[in-house]
Amino acid sequence: MARIPNEEIERLKKEIPIERLVTGFGVELKRQGKDLFGRCPFHDDKTPSLSVSPETGVIRDGMG
């Protein structure tokens, strides 16, 4: 399998806001303070467990 060069990954991270990437996968995000929260598409969530930090570009899943 071909590896994507690190330079290309870094370029994409700068050009595409992380929240746009997440919503592109169908996750509805709602702002709570400086972070955004939504239901993780990989778990059967009843409440939001996925947090997205636009400031740092980090996605966290509260399920572990």
PDB file with SEQRES, HELIX, SHEET and CRYST1 records, atoms N, CA, C and O in Angstrom:
SEQRES   1 A   64  MET ALA ARG ILE PRO ASN GLU GLU ILE GLU ARG LEU LYS          
SEQRES   2 A   64  LYS GLU ILE PRO ILE GLU ARG LEU VAL THR GLY PHE GLY          
SEQRES   3 A   64  VAL GLU LEU LYS ARG GLN GLY LYS ASP LEU PHE GLY ARG          
SEQRES   4 A   64  CYS PRO PHE HIS ASP ASP LYS THR PRO SER LEU SER VAL          
SEQRES   5 A   64  SER PRO GLU THR GLY VAL ILE ARG ASP GLY MET GLY              
HELIX    1 AA1 ASN A    6  GLU A   15  1                                  10    
HELIX    2 AA2 ILE A   18  GLY A   24  1                                   7    
SHEET    1 AA1 3 ASP A  35  GLY A  38  0                                        
SHEET    2 AA1 3 LEU A  50  SER A  53 -1                                        
SHEET    3 AA1 3 VAL A  58  ASP A  61 -1                                        
CRYST1    1.000    1.000    1.000  90.00  90.00  90.00 P 1           1          
ATOM      1  N   MET A   1       0.849  -1.169   0.000  1.00  0.00           N  
ATOM      2  CA  MET A   1       0.000   0.000   0.000  1.00  0.00           C  
ATOM      3  C   MET A   1       0.901   1.242   0.000  1.00  0.00           C  
ATOM      4  O   MET A   1       1.884   1.313   0.738  1.00  0.00           O  
ATOM      5  N   ALA A   2       0.552   2.191  -0.822  1.00  0.00           N  
ATOM      6  CA  ALA A   2       1.342   3.417  -0.940  1.00  0.00           C  
ATOM      7  C   ALA A   2       1.160   4.288   0.298  1.00  0.00           C  
ATOM      8  O   ALA A   2       0.061   4.399   0.842  1.00  0.00           O  
ATOM      9  N   ARG A   3       2.237   4.892   0.722  1.00  0.00           N  
ATOM     10  CA  ARG A   3       2.195   5.789   1.882  1.00  0.00           C  
ATOM     11  C   ARG A   3       2.088   7.223   1.389  1.00  0.00           C  
ATOM     12  O   ARG A   3       2.771   7.624   0.446  1.00  0.00           O  
ATOM     13  N   ILE A   4       1.220   7.990   2.043  1.00  0.00           N  
ATOM     14  CA  ILE A   4       1.071   9.411   1.712  1.00  0.00           C  
ATOM     15  C   ILE A   4       2.231  10.156   2.355  1.00  0.00           C  
ATOM     16  O   ILE A   4       2.471  10.010   3.553  1.00  0.00           O  
ATOM     17  N   PRO A   5       2.952  10.952   1.575  1.00  0.00           N  
ATOM     18  CA  PRO A   5       4.084  11.684   2.141  1.00  0.00           C  
ATOM     19  C   PRO A   5       3.648  12.626   3.265  1.00  0.00           C  
ATOM     20  O   PRO A   5       2.579  13.232   3.193  1.00  0.00           O  
ATOM     21  N   ASN A   6       4.478  12.746   4.298  1.00  0.00           N  
ATOM     22  CA  ASN A   6       4.171  13.615   5.443  1.00  0.00           C  
ATOM     23  C   ASN A   6       3.910  15.051   5.017  1.00  0.00           C  
ATOM     24  O   ASN A   6       3.076  15.732   5.613  1.00  0.00           O  
ATOM     25  N   GLU A   7       4.614  15.515   3.993  1.00  0.00           N  
ATOM     26  CA  GLU A   7       4.417  16.886   3.518  1.00  0.00           C  
ATOM     27  C   GLU A   7       2.986  17.088   3.017  1.00  0.00           C  
ATOM     28  O   GLU A   7       2.375  18.132   3.243  1.00  0.00           O  
ATOM     29  N   GLU A   8       2.466  16.066   2.333  1.00  0.00           N  
ATOM     30  CA  GLU A   8       1.089  16.147   1.814  1.00  0.00           C  
ATOM     31  C   GLU A   8       0.078  16.143   2.960  1.00  0.00           C  
ATOM     32  O   GLU A   8      -0.908  16.880   2.919  1.00  0.00           O  
ATOM     33  N   ILE A   9       0.312  15.334   3.962  1.00  0.00           N  
ATOM     34  CA  ILE A   9      -0.576  15.285   5.126  1.00  0.00           C  
ATOM     35  C   ILE A   9      -0.580  16.632   5.837  1.00  0.00           C  
ATOM     36  O   ILE A   9      -1.644  17.137   6.195  1.00  0.00           O  
ATOM     37  N   GLU A  10       0.582  17.212   6.044  1.00  0.00           N  
ATOM     38  CA  GLU A  10       0.678  18.512   6.717  1.00  0.00           C  
ATOM     39  C   GLU A  10      -0.003  19.609   5.900  1.00  0.00           C  
ATOM     40  O   GLU A  10      -0.646  20.492   6.467  1.00  0.00           O  
ATOM     41  N   ARG A  11       0.133  19.560   4.584  1.00  0.00           N  
ATOM     42  CA  ARG A  11      -0.521  20.543   3.723  1.00  0.00           C  
ATOM     43  C   ARG A  11      -2.036  20.450   3.862  1.00  0.00           C  
ATOM     44  O   ARG A  11      -2.716  21.470   3.980  1.00  0.00           O  
ATOM     45  N   LEU A  12      -2.562  19.233   3.849  1.00  0.00           N  
ATOM     46  CA  LEU A  12      -4.011  19.043   3.983  1.00  0.00           C  
ATOM     47  C   LEU A  12      -4.508  19.503   5.351  1.00  0.00           C  
ATOM     48  O   LEU A  12      -5.577  20.105   5.456  1.00  0.00           O  
ATOM     49  N   LYS A  13      -3.736  19.220   6.396  1.00  0.00           N  
ATOM     50  CA  LYS A  13      -4.131  19.645   7.739  1.00  0.00           C  
ATOM     51  C   LYS A  13      -4.231  21.164   7.828  1.00  0.00           C  
ATOM     52  O   LYS A  13      -5.071  21.688   8.559  1.00  0.00           O  
ATOM     53  N   LYS A  14      -3.379  21.872   7.091  1.00  0.00           N  
ATOM     54  CA  LYS A  14      -3.420  23.336   7.091  1.00  0.00           C  
ATOM     55  C   LYS A  14      -4.565  23.871   6.249  1.00  0.00           C  
ATOM     56  O   LYS A  14      -5.131  24.916   6.569  1.00  0.00           O  
ATOM     57  N   GLU A  15      -4.912  23.175   5.183  1.00  0.00           N  
ATOM     58  CA  GLU A  15      -5.916  23.669   4.239  1.00  0.00           C  
ATOM     59  C   GLU A  15      -7.353  23.310   4.603  1.00  0.00           C  
ATOM     60  O   GLU A  15      -8.278  24.046   4.257  1.00  0.00           O  
ATOM     61  N   ILE A  16      -7.553  22.192   5.292  1.00  0.00           N  
ATOM     62  CA  ILE A  16      -8.907  21.722   5.579  1.00  0.00           C  
ATOM     63  C   ILE A  16      -9.157  21.787   7.086  1.00  0.00           C  
ATOM     64  O   ILE A  16      -8.520  21.068   7.855  1.00  0.00           O  
ATOM     65  N   PRO A  17     -10.083  22.650   7.506  1.00  0.00           N  
ATOM     66  CA  PRO A  17     -10.403  22.708   8.943  1.00  0.00           C  
ATOM     67  C   PRO A  17     -10.920  21.348   9.431  1.00  0.00           C  
ATOM     68  O   PRO A  17     -11.706  20.693   8.748  1.00  0.00           O  
ATOM     69  N   ILE A  18     -10.475  20.942  10.603  1.00  0.00           N  
ATOM     70  CA  ILE A  18     -10.819  19.625  11.144  1.00  0.00           C  
ATOM     71  C   ILE A  18     -12.332  19.464  11.291  1.00  0.00           C  
ATOM     72  O   ILE A  18     -12.857  18.373  11.073  1.00  0.00           O  
ATOM     73  N   GLU A  19     -13.037  20.535  11.657  1.00  0.00           N  
ATOM     74  CA  GLU A  19     -14.486  20.421  11.808  1.00  0.00           C  
ATOM     75  C   GLU A  19     -15.167  20.158  10.464  1.00  0.00           C  
ATOM     76  O   GLU A  19     -16.187  19.471  10.412  1.00  0.00           O  
ATOM     77  N   ARG A  20     -14.613  20.696   9.386  1.00  0.00           N  
ATOM     78  CA  ARG A  20     -15.171  20.443   8.055  1.00  0.00           C  
ATOM     79  C   ARG A  20     -14.954  18.988   7.649  1.00  0.00           C  
ATOM     80  O   ARG A  20     -15.819  18.377   7.022  1.00  0.00           O  
ATOM     81  N   LEU A  21     -13.819  18.448   8.001  1.00  0.00           N  
ATOM     82  CA  LEU A  21     -13.535  17.044   7.713  1.00  0.00           C  
ATOM     83  C   LEU A  21     -14.524  16.134   8.446  1.00  0.00           C  
ATOM     84  O   LEU A  21     -15.066  15.197   7.859  1.00  0.00           O  
ATOM     85  N   VAL A  22     -14.753  16.413   9.724  1.00  0.00           N  
ATOM     86  CA  VAL A  22     -15.649  15.585  10.533  1.00  0.00           C  
ATOM     87  C   VAL A  22     -17.092  15.694  10.028  1.00  0.00           C  
ATOM     88  O   VAL A  22     -17.773  14.678   9.892  1.00  0.00           O  
ATOM     89  N   THR A  23     -17.561  16.901   9.753  1.00  0.00           N  
ATOM     90  CA  THR A  23     -18.941  17.052   9.258  1.00  0.00           C  
ATOM     91  C   THR A  23     -19.084  16.433   7.873  1.00  0.00           C  
ATOM     92  O   THR A  23     -20.183  16.025   7.497  1.00  0.00           O  
ATOM     93  N   GLY A  24     -18.007  16.353   7.111  1.00  0.00           N  
ATOM     94  CA  GLY A  24     -18.038  15.699   5.811  1.00  0.00           C  
ATOM     95  C   GLY A  24     -18.340  14.213   5.904  1.00  0.00           C  
ATOM     96  O   GLY A  24     -18.769  13.602   4.925  1.00  0.00           O  
ATOM     97  N   PHE A  25     -18.118  13.631   7.074  1.00  0.00           N  
ATOM     98  CA  PHE A  25     -18.452  12.230   7.316  1.00  0.00           C  
ATOM     99  C   PHE A  25     -19.844  12.077   7.923  1.00  0.00           C  
ATOM    100  O   PHE A  25     -20.210  10.996   8.385  1.00  0.00           O  
ATOM    101  N   GLY A  26     -20.618  13.161   7.919  1.00  0.00           N  
ATOM    102  CA  GLY A  26     -21.999  13.088   8.377  1.00  0.00           C  
ATOM    103  C   GLY A  26     -22.209  13.310   9.859  1.00  0.00           C  
ATOM    104  O   GLY A  26     -23.310  13.078  10.358  1.00  0.00           O  
ATOM    105  N   VAL A  27     -21.195  13.749  10.577  1.00  0.00           N  
ATOM    106  CA  VAL A  27     -21.318  13.993  12.018  1.00  0.00           C  
ATOM    107  C   VAL A  27     -21.790  15.426  12.234  1.00  0.00           C  
ATOM    108  O   VAL A  27     -21.141  16.374  11.791  1.00  0.00           O  
ATOM    109  N   GLU A  28     -22.913  15.577  12.911  1.00  0.00           N  
ATOM    110  CA  GLU A  28     -23.424  16.909  13.245  1.00  0.00           C  
ATOM    111  C   GLU A  28     -22.726  17.397  14.506  1.00  0.00           C  
ATOM    112  O   GLU A  28     -22.772  16.740  15.546  1.00  0.00           O  
ATOM    113  N   LEU A  29     -22.084  18.548  14.406  1.00  0.00           N  
ATOM    114  CA  LEU A  29     -21.337  19.105  15.534  1.00  0.00           C  
ATOM    115  C   LEU A  29     -22.047  20.321  16.102  1.00  0.00           C  
ATOM    116  O   LEU A  29     -22.606  21.134  15.366  1.00  0.00           O  
ATOM    117  N   LYS A  30     -22.015  20.431  17.429  1.00  0.00           N  
ATOM    118  CA  LYS A  30     -22.573  21.592  18.119  1.00  0.00           C  
ATOM    119  C   LYS A  30     -21.517  22.172  19.034  1.00  0.00           C  
ATOM    120  O   LYS A  30     -20.808  21.452  19.738  1.00  0.00           O  
ATOM    121  N   ARG A  31     -21.429  23.493  19.008  1.00  0.00           N  
ATOM    122  CA  ARG A  31     -20.410  24.182  19.805  1.00  0.00           C  
ATOM    123  C   ARG A  31     -20.798  24.200  21.281  1.00  0.00           C  
ATOM    124  O   ARG A  31     -21.941  24.478  21.643  1.00  0.00           O  
ATOM    125  N   GLN A  32     -19.807  23.893  22.118  1.00  0.00           N  
ATOM    126  CA  GLN A  32     -19.913  24.023  23.568  1.00  0.00           C  
ATOM    127  C   GLN A  32     -18.598  24.637  24.019  1.00  0.00           C  
ATOM    128  O   GLN A  32     -17.586  23.948  24.148  1.00  0.00           O  
ATOM    129  N   GLY A  33     -18.627  25.937  24.257  1.00  0.00           N  
ATOM    130  CA  GLY A  33     -17.386  26.636  24.579  1.00  0.00           C  
ATOM    131  C   GLY A  33     -16.519  26.733  23.342  1.00  0.00           C  
ATOM    132  O   GLY A  33     -16.999  27.101  22.270  1.00  0.00           O  
ATOM    133  N   LYS A  34     -15.244  26.405  23.483  1.00  0.00           N  
ATOM    134  CA  LYS A  34     -14.336  26.506  22.344  1.00  0.00           C  
ATOM    135  C   LYS A  34     -14.293  25.234  21.503  1.00  0.00           C  
ATOM    136  O   LYS A  34     -13.726  25.239  20.410  1.00  0.00           O  
ATOM    137  N   ASP A  35     -14.888  24.136  22.000  1.00  0.00           N  
ATOM    138  CA  ASP A  35     -14.874  22.865  21.281  1.00  0.00           C  
ATOM    139  C   ASP A  35     -16.235  22.555  20.666  1.00  0.00           C  
ATOM    140  O   ASP A  35     -17.243  23.189  20.979  1.00  0.00           O  
ATOM    141  N   LEU A  36     -16.230  21.566  19.787  1.00  0.00           N  
ATOM    142  CA  LEU A  36     -17.444  21.102  19.123  1.00  0.00           C  
ATOM    143  C   LEU A  36     -17.679  19.652  19.533  1.00  0.00           C  
ATOM    144  O   LEU A  36     -16.727  18.891  19.705  1.00  0.00           O  
ATOM    145  N   PHE A  37     -18.948  19.269  19.690  1.00  0.00           N  
ATOM    146  CA  PHE A  37     -19.276  17.919  20.119  1.00  0.00           C  
ATOM    147  C   PHE A  37     -20.308  17.298  19.193  1.00  0.00           C  
ATOM    148  O   PHE A  37     -21.194  17.976  18.673  1.00  0.00           O  
ATOM    149  N   GLY A  38     -20.169  15.990  18.999  1.00  0.00           N  
ATOM    150  CA  GLY A  38     -21.115  15.244  18.181  1.00  0.00           C  
ATOM    151  C   GLY A  38     -21.094  13.781  18.571  1.00  0.00           C  
ATOM    152  O   GLY A  38     -20.289  13.346  19.395  1.00  0.00           O  
ATOM    153  N   ARG A  39     -21.998  13.035  17.961  1.00  0.00           N  
ATOM    154  CA  ARG A  39     -22.062  11.606  18.244  1.00  0.00           C  
ATOM    155  C   ARG A  39     -21.055  10.872  17.363  1.00  0.00           C  
ATOM    156  O   ARG A  39     -21.008  11.081  16.151  1.00  0.00           O  
ATOM    157  N   CYS A  40     -20.266  10.027  17.974  1.00  0.00           N  
ATOM    158  CA  CYS A  40     -19.226   9.284  17.271  1.00  0.00           C  
ATOM    159  C   CYS A  40     -19.868   8.320  16.272  1.00  0.00           C  
ATOM    160  O   CYS A  40     -20.765   7.563  16.642  1.00  0.00           O  
ATOM    161  N   PRO A  41     -19.427   8.336  15.023  1.00  0.00           N  
ATOM    162  CA  PRO A  41     -20.022   7.445  14.021  1.00  0.00           C  
ATOM    163  C   PRO A  41     -19.616   5.979  14.196  1.00  0.00           C  
ATOM    164  O   PRO A  41     -20.164   5.108  13.521  1.00  0.00           O  
ATOM    165  N   PHE A  42     -18.668   5.695  15.087  1.00  0.00           N  
ATOM    166  CA  PHE A  42     -18.187   4.331  15.283  1.00  0.00           C  
ATOM    167  C   PHE A  42     -18.807   3.644  16.495  1.00  0.00           C  
ATOM    168  O   PHE A  42     -18.514   2.478  16.760  1.00  0.00           O  
ATOM    169  N   HIS A  43     -19.665   4.359  17.236  1.00  0.00           N  
ATOM    170  CA  HIS A  43     -20.314   3.798  18.412  1.00  0.00           C  
ATOM    171  C   HIS A  43     -21.808   4.097  18.340  1.00  0.00           C  
ATOM    172  O   HIS A  43     -22.236   5.002  17.624  1.00  0.00           O  
ATOM    173  N   ASP A  44     -22.582   3.340  19.075  1.00  0.00           N  
ATOM    174  CA  ASP A  44     -24.025   3.569  19.137  1.00  0.00           C  
ATOM    175  C   ASP A  44     -24.296   4.593  20.243  1.00  0.00           C  
ATOM    176  O   ASP A  44     -24.839   4.255  21.295  1.00  0.00           O  
ATOM    177  N   ASP A  45     -23.913   5.836  19.992  1.00  0.00           N  
ATOM    178  CA  ASP A  45     -24.058   6.904  20.980  1.00  0.00           C  
ATOM    179  C   ASP A  45     -25.494   7.386  21.083  1.00  0.00           C  
ATOM    180  O   ASP A  45     -26.203   7.503  20.084  1.00  0.00           O  
ATOM    181  N   LYS A  46     -25.902   7.661  22.296  1.00  0.00           N  
ATOM    182  CA  LYS A  46     -27.182   8.340  22.535  1.00  0.00           C  
ATOM    183  C   LYS A  46     -26.931   9.817  22.809  1.00  0.00           C  
ATOM    184  O   LYS A  46     -27.786  10.668  22.562  1.00  0.00           O  
ATOM    185  N   THR A  47     -25.740  10.100  23.322  1.00  0.00           N  
ATOM    186  CA  THR A  47     -25.331  11.476  23.592  1.00  0.00           C  
ATOM    187  C   THR A  47     -23.957  11.691  22.957  1.00  0.00           C  
ATOM    188  O   THR A  47     -23.229  10.727  22.723  1.00  0.00           O  
ATOM    189  N   PRO A  48     -23.601  12.929  22.681  1.00  0.00           N  
ATOM    190  CA  PRO A  48     -22.313  13.202  22.052  1.00  0.00           C  
ATOM    191  C   PRO A  48     -21.128  12.737  22.900  1.00  0.00           C  
ATOM    192  O   PRO A  48     -21.036  13.057  24.085  1.00  0.00           O  
ATOM    193  N   SER A  49     -20.228  11.979  22.277  1.00  0.00           N  
ATOM    194  CA  SER A  49     -19.015  11.551  22.969  1.00  0.00           C  
ATOM    195  C   SER A  49     -17.771  11.946  22.176  1.00  0.00           C  
ATOM    196  O   SER A  49     -16.648  11.725  22.629  1.00  0.00           O  
ATOM    197  N   LEU A  50     -17.969  12.523  21.005  1.00  0.00           N  
ATOM    198  CA  LEU A  50     -16.860  12.921  20.146  1.00  0.00           C  
ATOM    199  C   LEU A  50     -16.645  14.416  20.298  1.00  0.00           C  
ATOM    200  O   LEU A  50     -17.578  15.198  20.120  1.00  0.00           O  
ATOM    201  N   SER A  51     -15.432  14.818  20.623  1.00  0.00           N  
ATOM    202  CA  SER A  51     -15.136  16.249  20.719  1.00  0.00           C  
ATOM    203  C   SER A  51     -14.090  16.621  19.683  1.00  0.00           C  
ATOM    204  O   SER A  51     -13.157  15.865  19.413  1.00  0.00           O  
ATOM    205  N   VAL A  52     -14.266  17.797  19.111  1.00  0.00           N  
ATOM    206  CA  VAL A  52     -13.369  18.312  18.087  1.00  0.00           C  
ATOM    207  C   VAL A  52     -12.875  19.672  18.551  1.00  0.00           C  
ATOM    208  O   VAL A  52     -13.670  20.546  18.897  1.00  0.00           O  
ATOM    209  N   SER A  53     -11.577  19.843  18.558  1.00  0.00           N  
ATOM    210  CA  SER A  53     -10.985  21.115  18.941  1.00  0.00           C  
ATOM    211  C   SER A  53     -10.445  21.812  17.686  1.00  0.00           C  
ATOM    212  O   SER A  53      -9.361  21.473  17.212  1.00  0.00           O  
ATOM    213  N   PRO A  54     -11.193  22.784  17.145  1.00  0.00           N  
ATOM    214  CA  PRO A  54     -10.704  23.495  15.972  1.00  0.00           C  
ATOM    215  C   PRO A  54      -9.387  24.221  16.235  1.00  0.00           C  
ATOM    216  O   PRO A  54      -8.571  24.397  15.330  1.00  0.00           O  
ATOM    217  N   GLU A  55      -9.193  24.635  17.472  1.00  0.00           N  
ATOM    218  CA  GLU A  55      -7.984  25.371  17.846  1.00  0.00           C  
ATOM    219  C   GLU A  55      -6.722  24.526  17.696  1.00  0.00           C  
ATOM    220  O   GLU A  55      -5.696  25.009  17.220  1.00  0.00           O  
ATOM    221  N   THR A  56      -6.807  23.258  18.108  1.00  0.00           N  
ATOM    222  CA  THR A  56      -5.630  22.384  18.075  1.00  0.00           C  
ATOM    223  C   THR A  56      -5.680  21.351  16.953  1.00  0.00           C  
ATOM    224  O   THR A  56      -4.669  20.719  16.646  1.00  0.00           O  
ATOM    225  N   GLY A  57      -6.855  21.175  16.338  1.00  0.00           N  
ATOM    226  CA  GLY A  57      -6.993  20.182  15.285  1.00  0.00           C  
ATOM    227  C   GLY A  57      -7.059  18.771  15.808  1.00  0.00           C  
ATOM    228  O   GLY A  57      -6.713  17.830  15.094  1.00  0.00           O  
ATOM    229  N   VAL A  58      -7.499  18.600  17.055  1.00  0.00           N  
ATOM    230  CA  VAL A  58      -7.538  17.289  17.691  1.00  0.00           C  
ATOM    231  C   VAL A  58      -8.981  16.796  17.793  1.00  0.00           C  
ATOM    232  O   VAL A  58      -9.901  17.563  18.079  1.00  0.00           O  
ATOM    233  N   ILE A  59      -9.153  15.489  17.550  1.00  0.00           N  
ATOM    234  CA  ILE A  59     -10.440  14.822  17.718  1.00  0.00           C  
ATOM    235  C   ILE A  59     -10.278  13.840  18.868  1.00  0.00           C  
ATOM    236  O   ILE A  59      -9.317  13.072  18.910  1.00  0.00           O  
ATOM    237  N   ARG A  60     -11.221  13.870  19.796  1.00  0.00           N  
ATOM    238  CA  ARG A  60     -11.190  12.932  20.940  1.00  0.00           C  
ATOM    239  C   ARG A  60     -12.490  12.166  20.979  1.00  0.00           C  
ATOM    240  O   ARG A  60     -13.561  12.715  20.721  1.00  0.00           O  
ATOM    241  N   ASP A  61     -12.387  10.897  21.304  1.00  0.00           N  
ATOM    242  CA  ASP A  61     -13.559  10.045  21.471  1.00  0.00           C  
ATOM    243  C   ASP A  61     -13.651   9.687  22.945  1.00  0.00           C  
ATOM    244  O   ASP A  61     -12.748   9.054  23.492  1.00  0.00           O  
ATOM    245  N   GLY A  62     -14.724  10.085  23.581  1.00  0.00           N  
ATOM    246  CA  GLY A  62     -14.897   9.849  25.006  1.00  0.00           C  
ATOM    247  C   GLY A  62     -15.154   8.411  25.378  1.00  0.00           C  
ATOM    248  O   GLY A  62     -15.287   8.104  26.562  1.00  0.00           O  
ATOM    249  N   MET A  63     -15.229   7.511  24.405  1.00  0.00           N  
ATOM    250  CA  MET A  63     -15.510   6.110  24.702  1.00  0.00           C  
ATOM    251  C   MET A  63     -14.266   5.348  25.134  1.00  0.00           C  
ATOM    252  O   MET A  63     -14.358   4.168  25.472  1.00  0.00           O  
ATOM    253  N   GLY A  64     -13.135   5.978  25.130  1.00  0.00           N  
ATOM    254  CA  GLY A  64     -11.944   5.257  25.585  1.00  0.00           C  
ATOM    255  C   GLY A  64     -10.891   5.389  24.591  1.00  0.00           C  
ATOM    256  O   GLY A  64      -9.798   4.855  24.776  1.00  0.00           O  
TER     257      GLY A  64                                                      
END                                                                             
